[in-house]
Amino acid sequence: MNRKQTTPAATAKQKIIRPWCASCALKQEDRVLGGFESLSDIDQCIELFFIEKQLEALQQDYREKMGYMKSQMSESKPADSREQDPACSVQELALKMQASGIEIGRNQLYSWLRHNGYARYQSEKPPKHLPTEESLAQNYMIAEKVPRCDKRTGKHSYNTRLLVTGRGQDFFIKALRAERGSASKAVGV
């Protein structure tokens, strides 16, 4: 038997893989192993990479600007901490007053506000309490429009709700405390 017997080589030659592909700056291993199917996928990955870098830069810029704005706001903060309280309804203000020792209810507070010229009552349909020009100018109150839907007709409209700002809360509590304190002293004498 004169046949030549060929035997496979003991070790297979490994492909030499260059570490980087010069045309697309991605590892060539990913292309060989099937990480990317086509050139358009590679282009999308490169584009996403640059978009992520731009997004990181924008986020950093945003953080820097917000830090600057917060520092500016902290410098211009008023000394009175009540100034920063969120606006609340007249009923919530009456509850706060009761908690601080002033005996007054919601309706009595509305009456006091109308009597002292801080609110007015409008008897149109629907009837509502509105702030006066003086209370709006001094930033004691604001009027908020609240959407509502009529159950029978399904018609959408707005109700106006009277809100007392933090500055107004502080002012009204002090004014009522002074008024009620002087009234109780007069009754006791």
N, C-alpha and C positions, 0 to 999 in steps of 0.2 A: 504494500500500500504506500504508494508514493504521494499520497496527497499531503499537501501542506496543511498543517493544522494551525489555524489561527486562534489565538486566545485573546480575549479582551485584555486591555491594559489593566493593571491592578488598581490604579487610581485614575479617576477621571480628571481631566484638566478642568479646573474651575475657570469660569469666565472672570476676566478682570473687569471690575466695575470701577469706573471713575467716580470719585466722591461727589462731584458737582457737574451738572449739565450747564454748559456755558450759555446756552440760548435762553434758558428760562429760570435759572438760579434756584432750581429745586433739586433735591437729591435724585440722582438717576436711579437709585434703588427703588424708589416709589414707582417709577415708570416701568422698570423691569418686572417688579412684583405685581403690577396691575393696580397700583394705587390710583392712577389717573388713566382714564380710558382714551381721552382725546386731548388735543391741544386746547380746545375751547374750555374744557374743565380746568386745565392748568391756568389759562388766562383768568378764569373766574376766581380761582384760588388766589392768584396774585392780586387781582383787583380787590378781593375781600380783605387781604392782608393790609393793603394800603388804606382801605376805608377804615379798618379797625385802628390803624395808627392815627388817622385824622380824627376819629371819634375820641380816642384817648387824649389827643391834644386839645380838642374842644372841651372835653370834660375838665381837664386841668385848668383851662382858661376860665371856665364857668366857676369852678371852685375858688379860684383866685378873686374873681369879681364879686362873688357872693361874700367872701371873707371881708373884702373891702367895704361892701355895702353894709354888712352887719356891724363892722367897726364904726362906720359913719352913723348908723342908727343908734348904737349904744352911746356915742358921744352926745347925740342930740336928744337923749331920753329926758323926759321931764322928771323932776324930783319926786312928784307925786306918783305912787305906784298904782293908784286907782285909775289913773289915766289909761293904763294899758288893759283894763277890764273890758271884756267884750260887751257889746250892747245886749241889753236884756229887756224883756217886756215889763210893763208896769206891774203886772201881777208878781213877777219874780222880784222886782224892786220892793214891793210891799212885804214879801216874805223875808227879804234881807233886812228890811227895817224892823220887822217883828223880832228877828233873831238878834238885832243889836239893841233891843229894848224900847223901840218906838211902837206904840200900839196904834196901828193903822191897817186898814184893809184895802183891797184893790179899789173898790168903789169910792171910799173916802179919799184915797190918793188921787184918783181921777178928778174928783170934785176939787181937791186942794190945788191940783195943777191948773184946772180951768179957772178957779177963783183968783189965782196969783198970776195968770196970764202966760202960762207956759204951754197950755194945750187948749184946743177949742173943739167943740162938738159940732159935727156936721150931720144934720138930720135927713139928708137925702137917702135914697135907697141904694145900697145898704147904709144904715147909719154908722158913723165912724168917728173916732177921736183922731185929730191931726195936730201936729206941733205948730206953734205960732212962729212967725218970722224971727222973733227975738230968740226963742229957744233953738231954732235952726242956726242962727247967726253965731250964737255962743257955743254951739256944738254940744248942747245938752241932750238933744233928741234928734232922732231921724225917723222918717216914715219909710216903711218897707212894703213893697207890693208882694202879696202872697197869692199865687194862682189857686183858683178853686173851680170846681165843676158842679153845676146844678144837677142833682140826681134825677129830677123828673124830665127835664128837657135835654140834658147833656151839654148845655151851653157852657163854654169856658169864659171865665171872667177873673178879675183880680179884686182882692180885698186889701185894704190898706191897714197896716199894723203899726202901732206906735212903739218905738223902741227907745230906751234910754241909754245913752252912751256911758262909758266909764266916768267921764268928767261930770256928766249930769247926775249919775248915781251919787258920786261924792258930794256934789253941790246940794242935791235934794235931801240927802241924809243929814248934812250939817244944818241946812235951813229948818227942816222939821224938828231936829233935836233942839235947836235954839228956840223955835217957836213953842214947841210943846214944853220945854223946860221953863220958859218964862210964864206960860199959861198955868202950869202946875204951881209955881211959886205964888202967882197972884191969887189962886183959889185957896191956897194954904194960909194966906195972910189974913 
